[in-house]
Amino acid sequence: MREAYHDQLEQLADQLADMTGMVAEAMQNATAALLQADLGLAEQVISGDQKVDDVRSSIEEQAYALLALQAPVATDLRTVLAVIHAAESVERMGDLALHVAKAARRRHPASALPEDVQPYFTEMGQIAVKLANEAASIIREKDVDRARSLEDEDDAMDDIHRHLFSVIMDKEWQHGVPAAVDVTLLGRFYERFGDHAVSVAKRTVFVVTGRMPGYGGDADL
């Protein structure tokens, strides 16, 4: 019975990692749709978001069943709680990829981005996908060191996000208010995607160590 129980815990972690990989792929496709004004890719991301939601629902159902039936303690309890919270973050990552795809669809056949800001979003897309894939690997391997370093990798996303504000506020900006609004919102989507990937990685640190990094140092939970 205990062996089956621990298998269920491992399956939960694997499903969470798979879900994280799904949103990485969604953001990769959403970014391509955005940069290439590719309606087909945008629709693929939009229609696929329901699968992410379904996986989260399945994970939560299994996690709550384990809480009710097995009364886990210590590391096992941390695993179940971390999976529940992380699944919520991963679902939000999927929603952010969905928002990017919807922006691409809304402006089609035109591009949602002026040509001179597209390189920034190319880089933000690459960082977002890398962060999500890293988070998936961290979940599978319970790699605390990699989890702790992910926040440093997210700094590059934050730097680009801040720089976008200076670009759209510059007197040389010639693309008007609607384009500035699109750039602002899209930049925010990528920045939040990265933040959620970091949050997921922090949950792994909590599972392994019992401490949640952040808030001015590791905080006991």
PLY file of the C-alpha trace (Angstrom):
ply
format ascii 1.0
element vertex 221
property float x
property float y
property float z
element edge 220
property int vertex1
property int vertex2
end_header
0.00 0.00 0.00
2.77 2.44 0.91
4.59 1.64 -2.32
1.45 2.42 -4.31
1.02 5.63 -2.32
4.53 6.81 -3.13
4.00 5.88 -6.76
0.97 8.19 -6.73
3.11 11.01 -5.34
5.67 10.49 -8.09
2.93 10.43 -10.71
1.63 13.75 -9.41
5.07 15.32 -9.83
5.43 13.81 -13.31
2.03 15.17 -14.36
2.99 18.62 -13.09
6.24 18.46 -15.06
4.34 17.36 -18.17
1.91 20.26 -17.69
4.82 22.68 -17.40
6.22 21.32 -20.64
2.84 21.89 -22.26
2.82 25.59 -21.37
6.41 25.93 -22.59
5.30 24.62 -25.97
2.22 26.87 -25.89
4.36 29.96 -25.31
6.77 28.90 -28.02
3.92 28.60 -30.50
2.23 31.77 -29.27
5.46 33.71 -29.76
5.85 32.36 -33.28
2.23 33.30 -34.01
2.86 36.79 -32.67
6.06 37.41 -34.60
4.92 35.80 -37.85
1.25 36.85 -37.72
0.47 33.13 -38.04
-3.25 32.65 -37.46
-3.04 28.86 -37.57
-0.51 28.71 -34.74
-2.51 31.22 -32.72
-5.64 29.09 -33.06
-3.66 26.01 -32.07
-2.58 27.65 -28.82
-6.07 28.95 -28.11
-7.77 25.60 -28.65
-5.07 23.75 -26.73
-5.45 25.79 -23.55
-8.35 23.60 -22.42
-5.97 20.63 -22.20
-3.82 22.55 -19.71
-6.90 23.35 -17.64
-7.96 19.71 -17.72
-4.55 18.54 -16.49
-4.67 21.00 -13.61
-8.13 19.75 -12.62
-6.90 16.16 -12.71
-3.83 16.99 -10.62
-5.90 18.81 -8.00
-8.43 15.99 -7.80
-5.68 13.43 -7.20
-3.87 15.66 -4.73
-6.96 16.28 -2.61
-7.75 12.56 -2.67
-4.29 11.84 -1.28
-4.79 14.43 1.45
-8.12 12.89 2.41
-7.20 9.23 2.19
-3.52 9.09 3.13
-3.10 12.02 5.56
0.48 12.65 4.38
3.02 14.27 6.71
6.47 15.88 6.42
7.97 15.66 2.92
4.93 13.85 1.50
2.62 16.58 2.73
4.89 19.27 1.32
4.87 17.47 -2.03
1.07 17.40 -2.23
0.70 21.03 -1.16
3.46 22.19 -3.50
1.88 20.39 -6.45
-1.49 22.02 -5.78
0.01 25.51 -5.63
2.40 24.94 -8.52
-0.37 23.60 -10.76
-2.20 26.88 -10.26
0.90 28.82 -11.36
1.39 26.59 -14.39
-2.23 27.05 -15.42
-1.69 30.81 -15.25
1.36 30.40 -17.46
-0.89 28.68 -19.98
-3.35 31.56 -19.72
-0.56 34.04 -20.44
0.46 32.10 -23.55
-3.23 32.15 -24.49
-3.30 35.96 -24.15
-0.30 36.25 -26.48
-1.99 34.02 -29.05
-5.22 36.01 -28.81
-3.29 39.24 -29.42
-1.81 37.70 -32.56
-5.27 36.61 -33.71
-6.84 39.96 -32.92
-4.40 41.89 -35.13
-4.25 39.33 -37.94
-3.42 39.67 -40.83
-1.33 42.58 -39.54
1.36 42.04 -36.93
0.53 43.00 -33.37
4.07 44.31 -32.98
5.94 47.10 -34.78
8.99 45.72 -36.51
11.46 47.61 -34.32
10.29 45.92 -31.10
10.05 42.41 -32.51
13.65 41.48 -31.53
12.79 42.17 -27.89
9.86 39.78 -28.04
11.92 37.17 -29.85
14.30 37.22 -26.89
11.53 37.31 -24.29
9.89 34.33 -25.95
13.14 32.38 -25.87
13.68 33.18 -22.21
10.08 32.27 -21.32
10.31 28.87 -23.00
13.69 28.18 -21.42
12.39 29.09 -17.95
9.36 26.82 -18.32
11.41 23.89 -19.61
13.92 24.41 -16.80
11.08 24.41 -14.28
9.80 21.12 -15.72
13.25 19.54 -15.34
13.58 20.90 -11.81
10.27 19.26 -10.85
11.35 15.89 -12.23
14.84 15.96 -10.71
14.07 17.88 -7.49
17.18 19.93 -8.21
17.34 22.60 -5.51
20.45 24.32 -6.87
18.89 24.78 -10.31
15.66 25.94 -8.73
17.48 28.62 -6.78
19.36 29.82 -9.87
16.22 30.18 -11.99
15.40 33.56 -10.48
18.73 34.90 -11.77
17.83 33.71 -15.26
14.49 35.50 -14.97
16.34 38.79 -14.38
17.03 39.00 -18.12
13.28 38.93 -18.77
12.73 41.71 -16.23
15.44 43.82 -17.85
13.82 43.61 -21.29
10.39 44.28 -19.81
11.67 47.48 -18.16
13.45 48.55 -21.34
10.22 48.27 -23.35
8.76 51.12 -21.31
11.61 53.41 -22.33
11.10 52.40 -25.96
7.40 53.24 -26.09
7.88 56.46 -24.07
10.69 57.71 -26.30
9.87 60.74 -28.41
10.97 58.74 -31.44
8.04 56.33 -31.00
6.00 56.64 -34.18
3.54 53.78 -33.93
0.75 55.44 -31.99
-1.15 54.64 -28.83
-2.77 51.29 -29.87
0.63 49.79 -30.68
2.05 51.13 -27.41
-0.80 49.48 -25.51
-0.20 46.17 -27.30
3.52 46.26 -26.53
2.85 47.13 -22.88
0.36 44.32 -22.37
2.38 41.73 -24.26
5.53 42.63 -22.35
3.61 42.15 -19.13
2.38 38.72 -20.25
5.94 37.51 -20.81
7.20 39.04 -17.57
4.46 37.35 -15.54
5.06 34.03 -17.34
8.67 34.13 -16.14
7.63 35.02 -12.60
5.30 32.02 -12.44
8.05 29.70 -13.70
10.26 30.93 -10.86
7.41 30.38 -8.39
7.05 26.78 -9.56
10.76 26.20 -9.07
10.58 27.65 -5.54
7.92 25.09 -4.69
10.50 22.39 -5.44
12.89 23.96 -2.95
10.06 23.89 -0.39
9.42 20.18 -1.03
13.05 19.21 -0.57
14.10 21.56 2.25
10.87 22.54 3.99
11.76 26.17 3.42
10.41 28.57 0.79
13.07 30.84 -0.74
12.30 34.53 -1.03
10.80 37.24 1.12
14.17 38.52 2.22
15.67 35.09 2.80
14.38 31.60 3.23
11.12 31.63 5.11
9.97 28.73 7.24
6.64 27.29 6.15
0 1
1 2
2 3
3 4
4 5
5 6
6 7
7 8
8 9
9 10
10 11
11 12
12 13
13 14
14 15
15 16
16 17
17 18
18 19
19 20
20 21
21 22
22 23
23 24
24 25
25 26
26 27
27 28
28 29
29 30
30 31
31 32
32 33
33 34
34 35
35 36
36 37
37 38
38 39
39 40
40 41
41 42
42 43
43 44
44 45
45 46
46 47
47 48
48 49
49 50
50 51
51 52
52 53
53 54
54 55
55 56
56 57
57 58
58 59
59 60
60 61
61 62
62 63
63 64
64 65
65 66
66 67
67 68
68 69
69 70
70 71
71 72
72 73
73 74
74 75
75 76
76 77
77 78
78 79
79 80
80 81
81 82
82 83
83 84
84 85
85 86
86 87
87 88
88 89
89 90
90 91
91 92
92 93
93 94
94 95
95 96
96 97
97 98
98 99
99 100
100 101
101 102
102 103
103 104
104 105
105 106
106 107
107 108
108 109
109 110
110 111
111 112
112 113
113 114
114 115
115 116
116 117
117 118
118 119
119 120
120 121
121 122
122 123
123 124
124 125
125 126
126 127
127 128
128 129
129 130
130 131
131 132
132 133
133 134
134 135
135 136
136 137
137 138
138 139
139 140
140 141
141 142
142 143
143 144
144 145
145 146
146 147
147 148
148 149
149 150
150 151
151 152
152 153
153 154
154 155
155 156
156 157
157 158
158 159
159 160
160 161
161 162
162 163
163 164
164 165
165 166
166 167
167 168
168 169
169 170
170 171
171 172
172 173
173 174
174 175
175 176
176 177
177 178
178 179
179 180
180 181
181 182
182 183
183 184
184 185
185 186
186 187
187 188
188 189
189 190
190 191
191 192
192 193
193 194
194 195
195 196
196 197
197 198
198 199
199 200
200 201
201 202
202 203
203 204
204 205
205 206
206 207
207 208
208 209
209 210
210 211
211 212
212 213
213 214
214 215
215 216
216 217
217 218
218 219
219 220
